[in-house]
Amino acid sequence: LVGTLRNARGERVRFLLTMKDRYVRFTFDNPRQIIQLDLKDTSGLLREVVDDSEESVPFTRYAESVRGSDIWYEDIAMRFLYWPDPTLEGEERIKTRKCWKLRIYNPLNLGPYHCVEIWVDKGSGGIMKMQCYNYEGKMIKRSTVNSGHKLKSGAWVLKEMRVESFRPGEGSPYARSYLEID
């Protein structure tokens, strides 16, 4: 799949998204960079290829921006999907979709998120919204699926997601980016 990261300044970065076997890869050009997630590795550790050298991305970089967007390495790693003991907080609607609301706490205190709230579509199992909180309990990130499209196979694929960054304790985002899939 071909996609674009677009920030509020209108800057666009194209990427190739590949999902094969157990890997999800984001491939960028200028300079060439591959960010790879191994879905079978429950640690959520990312690998990065730059200048033909492959290394693990250290947790100290998980709060860094990917290509000038509001998407962080932590967002690509999606480690929260592997955190134990999620709590069902109830059911809510996101847009027109019925969703379960889950709350999950970071068991290792590694990375920028201490707690993540996730709204999961009851029909498709897809994540519709996420709110991420720092170690003081303040929201610092919110991601919302704006649209998706259905493939011929019947599977749903993200079309557009809005990602907003917050300064701790402030109610309005200070920055916004979009992840778009063609």
GIWOLIN-V630552 format. One record per residue. N is the residue number from 1. RES is the residue in one letter. PHI is phi as a letter, one per 20 degrees, with the letter a starting at -180 (999 if undefined). D_FIRST is the distance of its C-alpha to the first C-alpha in Angstrom with 2 decimals. Layout:
# GIWOLIN-V630552
N/RES/PHI/D_FIRST ; N/RES/PHI/D_FIRST
This chain:
# GIWOLIN-V630552
1/L/999/0.00 ; 2/V/d/3.78 ; 3/G/c/6.49 ; 4/T/c/10.25 ; 5/L/e/13.17 ; 6/R/c/16.19 ; 7/N/d/19.69 ; 8/A/f/22.88 ; 9/R/f/24.13 ; 10/G/n/21.39 ; 11/E/f/19.91 ; 12/R/c/16.20 ; 13/V/c/14.14 ; 14/R/e/10.78 ; 15/F/b/8.56 ; 16/L/d/5.86 ; 17/L/d/5.03 ; 18/T/d/6.38 ; 19/M/c/8.58 ; 20/K/b/11.44 ; 21/D/l/15.03 ; 22/R/d/16.12 ; 23/Y/d/13.81 ; 24/V/d/11.06 ; 25/R/c/10.38 ; 26/F/d/9.77 ; 27/T/d/10.57 ; 28/F/d/12.55 ; 29/D/d/15.01 ; 30/N/l/18.55 ; 31/P/e/19.56 ; 32/R/f/17.23 ; 33/Q/b/16.39 ; 34/I/c/14.46 ; 35/I/d/14.83 ; 36/Q/c/14.76 ; 37/L/d/15.77 ; 38/D/e/17.67 ; 39/L/f/17.73 ; 40/K/e/21.08 ; 41/D/e/22.70 ; 42/T/f/24.26 ; 43/S/f/25.31 ; 44/G/m/21.90 ; 45/L/f/22.48 ; 46/L/e/19.68 ; 47/R/d/19.76 ; 48/E/c/19.10 ; 49/V/d/19.21 ; 50/V/c/20.89 ; 51/D/l/23.01 ; 52/D/m/22.49 ; 53/S/d/24.10 ; 54/E/d/22.56 ; 55/E/b/24.18 ; 56/S/f/23.97 ; 57/V/e/23.39 ; 58/P/f/26.79 ; 59/F/g/27.18 ; 60/T/f/29.02 ; 61/R/e/25.76 ; 62/Y/f/23.95 ; 63/A/e/25.22 ; 64/E/e/23.88 ; 65/S/f/21.42 ; 66/V/e/18.00 ; 67/R/l/18.06 ; 68/G/m/20.68 ; 69/S/e/18.97 ; 70/D/e/20.57 ; 71/I/e/18.06 ; 72/W/d/19.98 ; 73/Y/g/19.38 ; 74/E/g/21.03 ; 75/D/f/18.38 ; 76/I/f/15.64 ; 77/A/f/18.23 ; 78/M/l/19.02 ; 79/R/g/22.37 ; 80/F/g/24.02 ; 81/L/f/22.53 ; 82/Y/d/24.97 ; 83/W/f/27.94 ; 84/P/f/30.87 ; 85/D/l/32.91 ; 86/P/f/30.79 ; 87/T/d/33.14 ; 88/L/f/32.64 ; 89/E/e/33.73 ; 90/G/p/33.71 ; 91/E/c/31.71 ; 92/E/b/30.46 ; 93/R/e/28.46 ; 94/I/d/25.36 ; 95/K/l/25.02 ; 96/T/d/26.05 ; 97/R/e/24.83 ; 98/K/f/27.34 ; 99/C/c/26.39 ; 100/W/e/28.07 ; 101/K/d/28.70 ; 102/L/d/28.81 ; 103/R/c/30.22 ; 104/I/c/29.67 ; 105/Y/d/31.56 ; 106/N/f/30.61 ; 107/P/f/33.00 ; 108/L/d/32.99 ; 109/N/l/33.05 ; 110/L/d/30.53 ; 111/G/n/28.00 ; 112/P/e/28.26 ; 113/Y/d/28.09 ; 114/H/e/31.20 ; 115/C/b/30.19 ; 116/V/c/27.08 ; 117/E/d/27.38 ; 118/I/c/24.55 ; 119/W/d/24.44 ; 120/V/d/22.91 ; 121/D/f/22.45 ; 122/K/f/25.16 ; 123/G/e/23.49 ; 124/S/d/19.94 ; 125/G/n/20.52 ; 126/G/f/17.74 ; 127/I/f/18.75 ; 128/M/e/19.74 ; 129/K/b/21.56 ; 130/M/c/22.73 ; 131/Q/c/25.78 ; 132/C/d/26.54 ; 133/Y/c/30.12 ; 134/N/e/31.88 ; 135/Y/f/34.92 ; 136/E/e/37.29 ; 137/G/n/35.56 ; 138/K/e/34.22 ; 139/M/f/30.80 ; 140/I/c/28.70 ; 141/K/b/25.16 ; 142/R/c/23.81 ; 143/S/c/20.24 ; 144/T/c/19.90 ; 145/V/f/17.18 ; 146/N/e/17.87 ; 147/S/a/15.76 ; 148/G/b/13.36 ; 149/H/c/12.67 ; 150/K/e/13.64 ; 151/L/e/11.93 ; 152/K/g/14.48 ; 153/S/f/14.89 ; 154/G/n/16.23 ; 155/A/f/13.85 ; 156/W/e/13.05 ; 157/V/c/9.82 ; 158/L/g/10.47 ; 159/K/d/10.53 ; 160/E/b/12.95 ; 161/M/c/15.01 ; 162/R/e/18.19 ; 163/V/c/19.54 ; 164/E/d/23.25 ; 165/S/d/25.60 ; 166/F/c/29.29 ; 167/R/f/32.40 ; 168/P/g/34.23 ; 169/G/n/36.58 ; 170/E/e/35.34 ; 171/G/e/34.17 ; 172/S/d/31.98 ; 173/P/f/28.84 ; 174/Y/e/29.45 ; 175/A/b/25.84 ; 176/R/b/22.63 ; 177/S/c/18.98 ; 178/Y/c/15.86 ; 179/L/d/12.33 ; 180/E/c/10.27 ; 181/I/d/6.83 ; 182/D/f/6.96
